[in-house]
Amino acid sequence: RDTFLSMVRYDHATGYWVLKDDAAMPDGMPSRDEVKAMRDKFLSMHTWDPVNTKWVPVKGEPRDMSKLTRAQVKADTERFLKMMRFDERSATWMSRN
């Protein structure tokens, strides 16, 4: 707990724990941008199947996320974050199930 609190602070504006400006990222831990890039890659290569309530691979070329509406991107991102969690040990996104 003490180590955690020495490295991060709670950002009330975003509702996230964020690394303090003077704190170094722990060894082997991907940056926030790298984690977001992994999430975006997953979202471009998968689509939500509401009938089977699961993510399914996109057939053919990956989706171009820039061509989706803001509402579509927001809905997919929210659904993704509800169903997946980032595992720091393996540095991968894992199902919450």
N, C-alpha and C positions, 0 to 999 in steps of 0.2 A: 504494500500500500504506500509506504513512504517513498519507495523508488518510483512508483507510478506517479504520485503527486509531485515529485520533484521534476518530472519530465513533461507533464501535460497540465493543461488548464481547461476548464469547462467554458465553452463559448456559448453564452446564453442566446445569442442571435441565431445561431444555426442549430443548437441543441446537440452539439458534438464535443467530444473531448479532442483537443488539438494539441500538437506538440508545441511547447514553449519556444519562443524565438531563439533562446540561447541553448536549447537542448539538442543534442545530436541524436539522429535516428539510430536505433539499436542495430548492431551488425546483422546483416542478412535480412532485414526487414525492408520490403519494397516501399517505395514512396507512395504517397496518396495518388499521385498522377499515374503511377504504374498499376495500382489496384483499380483505378477507374478505367484505365485502358483495357485491362483484363475483362472487366464487366462489360464494357462497350463491345469488345470482340465477341463475347458470349452472346450478347443481344443481337449482334449483326448476323450471327450464325444460327440462331434459334428463334422460334416464334412460339407464342403461347397458344396452346390448343385448349379452348374452353370446354370442349366436349369431354376430353379425357383429363382435364385439369392438370396438365403438365407441359413442360417445355419440349418442343420437338425440333430436330434439326431442319434447317431450311433446305429445300431441294434446289439444287443448282447453285447459282452464285449467291454469296452472302448478301444480306439486305444492305442497302445504302441508307444508313441512318439519317443522313442529311436530307433525304427525300420524304421522310415521314413527317407528319404534322407534329407540332410541339406536344399536343395532347396525347398522341400515340407514343411518343418517346417517354413522356412523363408516366403514362399508365404502365408501359413495359418496365421502366426503371423501378417504380413502386412495387410492382408484382415481383420483380426479380429480388429486391431487397427483403421482401416479406418471406420469400421461399429459400433464399440463399444467405450464407454467412461467409465472411472471409476468415479462413483458418491461418493464423499467423505462423504456426509451426510448419505447415506444408506450403505456405504462400500461395494457396489456391482458394477459389470459391467452392464451397461445399453446400449440399442440400441441408436444410434445417431438419428434414425428416429423419 
